[in-house]
């Protein structure tokens, strides 16, 4: 479904990605783990068209997208939930969801998907007329994910969904990620510092260090890898 081939991306003269290559297949949950500043978020933003690629190719559904605009990438079925939520704080929950469906015109489908996200996150149904900025951190993460789902993505990019959340909320968020993948066959690319949680729900994983992929494999194998345990699992 998604393939990166030797992708380089930079912020000014600082090379953040130094030839990243990876593959994601239909229906998988793939996780990308690494330390702060390793290039995790930059990888997602390069895929989404937010950070331009200096070189290399990004193929989504066998079509090169590295030179496409972000809105055209969303139209193709690829949507990102950014680090830090970035909801519209002065818009209500309902209005945030409406923004997620902005590129759609299938009213029946939009209504069905709204009912689906309210089933996933009942608290959002209760707070649909409340401004997004007044929600708790966990509720804002739920809203950010729901807004992305309203675009009906085939591939959902999640950037640090557990950041700043309480343990019980983190557990709920990861259970919902598995549910979205299973029920909708939505492919998920998950960037996480919580490597233990991420690898427990993923099919496969990649490790990125200093802008380069240094290790990849089945998630179960990475969980038992001594280098991964030492660097990212605190074992």
Secondary structure, DSSP 8 states (H G I E B T S, - for coil): -EEEEEEEEEETTEEEEEEEEEEE-TT-EEEEE--TTSSHHHHHHHHHTSS-EEEEEEEETTEE-TTS-HHHHHHTTEEEE-TT----TTSBHHHHHHHHTTT---HHHHHHHHHHHHHH-HHHHHTTTSBGGGS-HHHHHHHHHHHHHTT--SEEEEE-TTTT--HHHHHHHHHHHHHHHHHH--EEEEEES-HHHHHHH-SEEEEEETTEEEEEEEHHHHHH-HHHIIIII--
